[in-house]
């Protein structure tokens, strides 16, 4: 499958964003979080137009490249020449968040086995691991309303998310909001592992919960743990990992 390179067509800023988003899709596939072609990672292109990049509907996540990503507007209309369609159903969720969260440079949504399993538990995320403490510091929940086709769901989703960066979509899956693509990816890595650990722990006997006082000031703890760099600390290493596996994401 040949897709012409857009490197010399788009701005340097957009090209870098495309490379990072394509890398994110490849990493989602590499870590086993993809659901064939049925979830999304969206990234806002800087500028007053509120345009976004999203996956071409029909490509597996490990096939996505910087040039294959589709530029769309707030209404999910294609703004770049692409033979692939865009899935408007999935973008209902993304557009709702981008619409009200100016800090949402990237929105990442998954349907993983562990994420959906915990989303179906009445207790939600339990404070039983170090990973869970980072999630619980900025976690919101949204009740299931069926497949995300209804524009009328947007206000409720926006209200439920509020200023949180982790959203558990009940009976559906996980979602993270990040200022950057790297931020959204690292948050999802922590969110996914929180759910996996919870399911494993629940299968093993009585649980010990983290002292509630430890949850206070968790954001500053995370900042210290990442040397003040946040997700930027791990992102270059993740890109090197991809380059060793298959550097074609950046084409």
Buried (B, 14 or more C-beta within 10 A) or exposed (E): EEBEEBBEEBEEEBBEBBBBBBBBBBBBBBBEBBBEBEBBBBBBBEEEEEBBBBBBBEBEBBBBBBBBBBBBEEEBEBEBEBEBEBBBBBBBBBBBBBEBBEEBBBBBBBBBBBBBBBBEBEEBBBBBBBBBBBBBBBBBBBEEBEEBEEEEBBEBBBEBBEEBBBBBBBEBBBBBBBBBBBBBBBBBBBBBBBBBBBEEBBEEEEEEEBEEEEBEEBEEBBEEEBEEEBBBBBBEEBBEBBEEEEEBBBB
